[in-house]
Amino acid sequence: MTKNELIKTVQGRFRIYPAKDIAVACNSLFEMMTDALKRGERIEIRGFGVFSVRSRREKTAKNPQNGRLVQVPPQRVPFFKMALEVRKGLLNHDDV
């Protein structure tokens, strides 16, 4: 689902709000989430999942184009862990 599809879906459920207002709300939400992750904060949305930032150590990797070893610097990467309810819905059964 793209952001435009999300906005159209939300607007279909809440017809009293114009799509422009829903787009502003979605963009604001995504900006706030991005800013929180940049600050290293954890975002927990009950019943959906947790967004966090994890640190990766420096490592040596191989360049696939020429086979040479290169140093990959340490970096912070986004991480998402889905809630059990979402996982159960994706697997379509309860033995998770």
Backbone as JSON Lines, residues from 0, in Angstrom:
{"i":0,"aa":"M","n":[0.84,-1.18,0.0],"ca":[0.0,0.0,0.0],"c":[0.89,1.24,0.0]}
{"i":1,"aa":"T","n":[0.6,2.14,-0.88],"ca":[1.33,3.4,-0.95],"c":[0.68,4.42,0.0]}
{"i":2,"aa":"K","n":[1.36,5.54,0.2],"ca":[0.81,6.57,1.06],"c":[-0.49,7.12,0.46]}
{"i":3,"aa":"N","n":[-0.54,7.3,-0.85],"ca":[-1.77,7.78,-1.5],"c":[-2.92,6.8,-1.31]}
{"i":4,"aa":"E","n":[-2.62,5.51,-1.41],"ca":[-3.66,4.5,-1.19],"c":[-4.14,4.53,0.26]}
{"i":5,"aa":"L","n":[-3.23,4.72,1.19],"ca":[-3.59,4.83,2.6],"c":[-4.53,6.02,2.81]}
{"i":6,"aa":"I","n":[-4.18,7.15,2.25],"ca":[-5.0,8.36,2.39],"c":[-6.39,8.13,1.81]}
{"i":7,"aa":"K","n":[-6.47,7.5,0.63],"ca":[-7.77,7.22,0.01],"c":[-8.59,6.25,0.85]}
{"i":8,"aa":"T","n":[-7.95,5.25,1.44],"ca":[-8.65,4.28,2.28],"c":[-9.2,4.94,3.53]}
{"i":9,"aa":"V","n":[-8.38,5.75,4.18],"ca":[-8.84,6.47,5.38],"c":[-9.96,7.43,5.02]}
{"i":10,"aa":"Q","n":[-9.83,8.12,3.92],"ca":[-10.86,9.07,3.49],"c":[-12.16,8.34,3.17]}
{"i":11,"aa":"G","n":[-12.06,7.11,2.68],"ca":[-13.26,6.32,2.41],"c":[-13.99,5.93,3.69]}
{"i":12,"aa":"R","n":[-13.25,5.76,4.78],"ca":[-13.88,5.41,6.06],"c":[-14.4,6.64,6.81]}
{"i":13,"aa":"F","n":[-13.74,7.77,6.61],"ca":[-14.11,9.0,7.3],"c":[-14.44,10.08,6.26]}
{"i":14,"aa":"R","n":[-15.58,9.96,5.66],"ca":[-15.96,10.82,4.54],"c":[-16.17,12.28,4.94]}
{"i":15,"aa":"I","n":[-16.32,12.56,6.22],"ca":[-16.53,13.95,6.63],"c":[-15.26,14.78,6.52]}
{"i":16,"aa":"Y","n":[-14.11,14.11,6.41],"ca":[-12.84,14.83,6.29],"c":[-12.36,14.8,4.84]}
{"i":17,"aa":"P","n":[-11.95,15.93,4.3],"ca":[-11.42,15.93,2.93],"c":[-10.06,15.21,2.87]}
{"i":18,"aa":"A","n":[-9.76,14.69,1.71],"ca":[-8.5,13.96,1.52],"c":[-7.3,14.83,1.86]}
{"i":19,"aa":"K","n":[-7.41,16.13,1.6],"ca":[-6.3,17.04,1.9],"c":[-5.98,17.05,3.39]}
{"i":20,"aa":"D","n":[-7.02,17.08,4.25],"ca":[-6.8,17.06,5.69],"c":[-6.21,15.73,6.16]}
{"i":21,"aa":"I","n":[-6.68,14.65,5.57],"ca":[-6.15,13.34,5.93],"c":[-4.69,13.22,5.5]}
{"i":22,"aa":"A","n":[-4.35,13.78,4.35],"ca":[-2.96,13.77,3.89],"c":[-2.07,14.55,4.84]}
{"i":23,"aa":"V","n":[-2.54,15.7,5.34],"ca":[-1.77,16.48,6.3],"c":[-1.55,15.68,7.58]}
{"i":24,"aa":"A","n":[-2.6,15.0,8.05],"ca":[-2.49,14.19,9.26],"c":[-1.5,13.04,9.07]}
{"i":25,"aa":"C","n":[-1.58,12.33,7.94],"ca":[-0.66,11.22,7.67],"c":[0.78,11.72,7.58]}
{"i":26,"aa":"N","n":[0.99,12.8,6.85],"ca":[2.35,13.34,6.72],"c":[2.9,13.78,8.08]}
{"i":27,"aa":"S","n":[2.06,14.39,8.9],"ca":[2.49,14.81,10.23],"c":[2.86,13.6,11.08]}
{"i":28,"aa":"L","n":[2.05,12.56,11.02],"ca":[2.33,11.35,11.78],"c":[3.66,10.73,11.35]}
{"i":29,"aa":"F","n":[3.89,10.62,10.05],"ca":[5.13,10.03,9.57],"c":[6.34,10.89,9.94]}
{"i":30,"aa":"E","n":[6.19,12.21,9.9],"ca":[7.29,13.1,10.29],"c":[7.62,12.93,11.78]}
{"i":31,"aa":"M","n":[6.58,12.84,12.61],"ca":[6.81,12.66,14.05],"c":[7.49,11.33,14.34]}
{"i":32,"aa":"M","n":[7.08,10.29,13.63],"ca":[7.7,8.98,13.82],"c":[9.17,9.01,13.38]}
{"i":33,"aa":"T","n":[9.43,9.64,12.25],"ca":[10.8,9.76,11.76],"c":[11.67,10.53,12.73]}
{"i":34,"aa":"D","n":[11.16,11.65,13.25],"ca":[11.92,12.45,14.21],"c":[12.21,11.66,15.48]}
{"i":35,"aa":"A","n":[11.23,10.9,15.96],"ca":[11.43,10.1,17.17],"c":[12.51,9.05,16.95]}
{"i":36,"aa":"L","n":[12.5,8.4,15.79],"ca":[13.53,7.38,15.5],"c":[14.9,8.03,15.37]}
{"i":37,"aa":"K","n":[14.97,9.22,14.78],"ca":[16.25,9.93,14.68],"c":[16.82,10.23,16.06]}
{"i":38,"aa":"R","n":[15.93,10.49,17.03],"ca":[16.38,10.76,18.4],"c":[16.68,9.47,19.16]}
{"i":39,"aa":"G","n":[16.47,8.33,18.52],"ca":[16.76,7.04,19.15],"c":[15.62,6.54,20.03]}
{"i":40,"aa":"E","n":[14.45,7.14,19.9],"ca":[13.3,6.73,20.7],"c":[12.64,5.5,20.09]}
{"i":41,"aa":"R","n":[11.92,4.79,20.92],"ca":[11.18,3.6,20.53],"c":[9.72,4.01,20.33]}
{"i":42,"aa":"I","n":[9.09,3.51,19.27],"ca":[7.68,3.81,18.99],"c":[6.89,2.52,19.12]}
{"i":43,"aa":"E","n":[5.97,2.49,20.06],"ca":[5.16,1.3,20.28],"c":[3.71,1.61,19.95]}
{"i":44,"aa":"I","n":[3.15,0.86,19.0],"ca":[1.76,1.0,18.63],"c":[1.08,-0.32,18.99]}
{"i":45,"aa":"R","n":[0.34,-0.3,20.09],"ca":[-0.28,-1.52,20.62],"c":[-1.13,-2.2,19.56]}
{"i":46,"aa":"G","n":[-0.97,-3.51,19.43],"ca":[-1.73,-4.28,18.47],"c":[-1.16,-4.22,17.06]}
{"i":47,"aa":"F","n":[-0.11,-3.42,16.84],"ca":[0.5,-3.31,15.51],"c":[1.97,-3.71,15.55]}
{"i":48,"aa":"G","n":[2.76,-3.05,16.42],"ca":[4.17,-3.41,16.52],"c":[5.01,-2.3,17.12]}
{"i":49,"aa":"V","n":[6.32,-2.53,17.11],"ca":[7.28,-1.61,17.71],"c":[8.33,-1.24,16.67]}
{"i":50,"aa":"F","n":[8.56,0.06,16.52],"ca":[9.63,0.57,15.68],"c":[10.77,1.0,16.6]}
{"i":51,"aa":"S","n":[12.0,0.65,16.25],"ca":[13.15,1.07,17.04],"c":[14.35,1.22,16.11]}
{"i":52,"aa":"V","n":[15.45,1.69,16.7],"ca":[16.69,1.85,15.96],"c":[17.73,0.92,16.6]}
{"i":53,"aa":"R","n":[18.4,0.17,15.77],"ca":[19.45,-0.72,16.26],"c":[20.79,-0.28,15.68]}
{"i":54,"aa":"S","n":[21.84,-0.55,16.43],"ca":[23.19,-0.19,15.99],"c":[23.88,-1.42,15.43]}
{"i":55,"aa":"R","n":[24.52,-1.24,14.32],"ca":[25.33,-2.31,13.72],"c":[26.79,-1.95,13.88]}
{"i":56,"aa":"R","n":[27.59,-2.94,14.23],"ca":[29.02,-2.71,14.4],"c":[29.7,-2.57,13.04]}
{"i":57,"aa":"E","n":[30.91,-2.06,13.09],"ca":[31.74,-2.0,11.88],"c":[32.03,-3.44,11.46]}
{"i":58,"aa":"K","n":[32.08,-3.67,10.15],"ca":[32.37,-5.02,9.67],"c":[33.12,-4.97,8.35]}
{"i":59,"aa":"T","n":[33.7,-6.09,8.02],"ca":[34.38,-6.25,6.74],"c":[33.45,-7.03,5.83]}
{"i":60,"aa":"A","n":[33.24,-6.51,4.61],"ca":[32.37,-7.17,3.64],"c":[33.09,-7.26,2.3]}
{"i":61,"aa":"K","n":[32.52,-8.06,1.42],"ca":[33.11,-8.24,0.1],"c":[32.3,-7.47,-0.92]}
{"i":62,"aa":"N","n":[32.98,-6.68,-1.76],"ca":[32.33,-5.97,-2.85],"c":[31.96,-7.01,-3.91]}
{"i":63,"aa":"P","n":[30.66,-7.17,-4.23],"ca":[30.27,-8.21,-5.19],"c":[30.74,-7.95,-6.62]}
{"i":64,"aa":"Q","n":[31.05,-6.68,-6.95],"ca":[31.47,-6.37,-8.31],"c":[32.91,-6.78,-8.58]}
{"i":65,"aa":"N","n":[33.79,-6.58,-7.6],"ca":[35.2,-6.9,-7.87],"c":[35.81,-7.87,-6.86]}
{"i":66,"aa":"G","n":[35.06,-8.28,-5.85],"ca":[35.55,-9.27,-4.9],"c":[36.48,-8.71,-3.82]}
{"i":67,"aa":"R","n":[36.74,-7.42,-3.82],"ca":[37.64,-6.82,-2.83],"c":[36.94,-6.67,-1.48]}
{"i":68,"aa":"L","n":[37.73,-6.75,-0.43],"ca":[37.19,-6.54,0.91],"c":[37.11,-5.04,1.19]}
{"i":69,"aa":"V","n":[36.01,-4.63,1.8],"ca":[35.81,-3.23,2.16],"c":[35.35,-3.15,3.6]}
{"i":70,"aa":"Q","n":[35.65,-2.05,4.27],"ca":[35.2,-1.82,5.63],"c":[33.86,-1.09,5.58]}
{"i":71,"aa":"V","n":[32.87,-1.66,6.24],"ca":[31.55,-1.03,6.34],"c":[31.5,-0.36,7.71]}
{"i":72,"aa":"P","n":[31.32,0.96,7.76],"ca":[31.35,1.67,9.04],"c":[30.15,1.29,9.92]}
{"i":73,"aa":"P","n":[30.24,1.55,11.22],"ca":[29.08,1.3,12.08],"c":[27.92,2.18,11.64]}
{"i":74,"aa":"Q","n":[26.71,1.67,11.81],"ca":[25.56,2.44,11.38],"c":[24.34,2.11,12.23]}
{"i":75,"aa":"R","n":[23.41,3.04,12.21],"ca":[22.13,2.85,12.9],"c":[21.09,2.5,11.84]}
{"i":76,"aa":"V","n":[20.3,1.46,12.12],"ca":[19.31,1.0,11.15],"c":[17.94,0.88,11.81]}
{"i":77,"aa":"P","n":[16.87,1.16,11.07],"ca":[15.53,1.01,11.63],"c":[15.18,-0.47,11.76]}
{"i":78,"aa":"F","n":[14.36,-0.78,12.75],"ca":[13.95,-2.16,13.0],"c":[12.47,-2.15,13.37]}
{"i":79,"aa":"F","n":[11.72,-3.13,12.88],"ca":[10.3,-3.25,13.2],"c":[10.01,-4.65,13.69]}
{"i":80,"aa":"K","n":[9.34,-4.73,14.82],"ca":[8.9,-6.02,15.34],"c":[7.37,-5.97,15.42]}
{"i":81,"aa":"M","n":[6.71,-6.83,14.64],"ca":[5.26,-6.79,14.59],"c":[4.65,-7.41,15.84]}
{"i":82,"aa":"A","n":[3.46,-6.94,16.17],"ca":[2.72,-7.44,17.31],"c":[2.21,-8.85,17.01]}
{"i":83,"aa":"L","n":[1.96,-9.58,18.07],"ca":[1.47,-10.95,17.94],"c":[0.16,-11.01,17.15]}
{"i":84,"aa":"E","n":[-0.71,-10.03,17.37],"ca":[-2.0,-10.02,16.65],"c":[-1.79,-9.92,15.13]}
{"i":85,"aa":"V","n":[-0.84,-9.1,14.73],"ca":[-0.56,-8.95,13.3],"c":[0.05,-10.24,12.76]}
{"i":86,"aa":"R","n":[0.99,-10.79,13.5],"ca":[1.63,-12.03,13.07],"c":[0.61,-13.15,12.92]}
{"i":87,"aa":"K","n":[-0.31,-13.26,13.87],"ca":[-1.35,-14.28,13.78],"c":[-2.23,-14.06,12.55]}
{"i":88,"aa":"G","n":[-2.55,-12.8,12.28],"ca":[-3.37,-12.49,11.11],"c":[-2.66,-12.84,9.81]}
{"i":89,"aa":"L","n":[-1.34,-12.66,9.77],"ca":[-0.58,-12.99,8.56],"c":[-0.45,-14.49,8.37]}
{"i":90,"aa":"L","n":[-0.26,-15.19,9.46],"ca":[-0.1,-16.64,9.37],"c":[-1.43,-17.36,9.23]}
{"i":91,"aa":"N","n":[-2.51,-16.65,9.61],"ca":[-3.86,-17.18,9.46],"c":[-4.16,-18.38,10.35]}
{"i":92,"aa":"H","n":[-3.42,-18.49,11.47],"ca":[-3.73,-19.51,12.47],"c":[-3.18,-19.05,13.81]}
{"i":93,"aa":"D","n":[-3.55,-19.77,14.88],"ca":[-3.25,-19.3,16.24],"c":[-2.05,-19.94,16.9]}
{"i":94,"aa":"D","n":[-1.3,-20.81,16.26],"ca":[-0.18,-21.46,16.95],"c":[1.14,-20.72,16.76]}
{"i":95,"aa":"V","n":[1.16,-19.46,17.11],"ca":[2.38,-18.66,17.02],"c":[3.03,-18.61,18.37]}
